[in-house]
Amino acid sequence: MITSLSPKQANAERLLALNRGHWGIESLHHVRDMAYDEDRCRAQRGVIAQALACLRNFGIGLLRLFRYTNITAAIRAFAAQPDKILAMLNL
């Protein structure tokens, strides 16, 4: 593994934790890409891209809070019936 850490800092436990942390983030990116087709989004830099990523993360987090396991299917269902998400949020 290539790292900028010193040999003293780059012990096996630290490298494993960094690697696992990376894949934790990758799983969120995978969900965002599968659910929102994020890789094809034309806004890829700057404030707009950050705002869209925050909104997507919020949507995924909200669906997980309500115990939805298939995020893509839930998004499609709510897109077809937006009144259901409003009712779920008591709005």
C-alpha positions in Angstrom: 0.0 0.0 0.0 1.3 3.5 -0.8 0.9 6.1 1.9 2.2 9.4 3.0 2.3 8.2 6.6 5.6 7.6 8.3 6.6 3.9 9.0 5.8 4.5 12.6 2.3 5.8 11.8 1.6 3.2 9.1 1.2 0.2 11.3 -1.1 -2.6 10.2 -4.1 -1.5 12.4 -4.0 2.1 11.1 -3.7 1.0 7.4 -6.6 -1.5 7.9 -8.7 1.3 9.4 -7.9 3.7 6.6 -8.8 1.0 4.0 -12.1 0.1 5.7 -13.0 3.8 6.0 -12.4 4.2 2.3 -14.7 1.4 1.4 -17.4 2.7 3.8 -17.4 5.9 1.7 -17.3 3.9 -1.5 -20.5 2.1 -0.5 -22.3 5.5 -0.2 -21.0 6.5 -3.6 -22.2 3.3 -5.0 -25.7 3.8 -3.6 -25.8 7.4 -4.9 -24.7 6.3 -8.4 -27.2 3.4 -8.6 -30.1 5.3 -7.1 -29.5 8.7 -8.7 -27.3 7.9 -11.7 -24.8 10.4 -10.2 -21.9 9.5 -12.5 -23.9 11.0 -15.5 -24.7 14.2 -13.7 -23.3 17.2 -15.6 -22.7 19.2 -12.5 -19.4 17.6 -11.3 -17.5 20.5 -9.8 -18.2 23.5 -7.5 -21.0 24.5 -5.3 -23.9 23.0 -7.3 -22.2 19.5 -7.3 -21.7 19.8 -3.6 -25.3 20.9 -3.0 -26.7 18.0 -5.2 -24.5 15.5 -3.3 -25.8 16.8 0.0 -29.4 16.5 -1.1 -28.8 13.0 -2.4 -27.1 12.0 0.9 -30.1 13.5 2.8 -32.5 11.5 0.7 -30.6 8.3 1.2 -30.3 9.0 4.9 -34.0 9.7 5.3 -34.9 6.5 3.5 -32.5 4.5 5.7 -34.0 6.2 8.8 -37.4 4.9 7.7 -35.8 1.4 7.2 -35.9 1.2 3.5 -33.3 -1.3 2.3 -33.7 -0.9 -1.5 -33.0 2.8 -1.9 -33.5 2.8 -5.7 -36.9 1.1 -5.5 -38.0 3.5 -2.8 -37.0 6.5 -4.8 -38.9 5.2 -7.8 -42.0 4.5 -5.7 -41.9 7.9 -4.1 -41.3 9.6 -7.5 -44.5 8.0 -8.8 -46.4 9.0 -5.6 -44.9 12.1 -4.0 -47.8 12.5 -1.6 -46.6 9.3 0.2 -43.3 10.9 1.1 -45.0 14.0 2.3 -47.4 12.0 4.5 -44.4 10.0 5.8 -42.8 13.3 6.9 -46.1 14.6 8.3 -46.2 17.5 5.8 
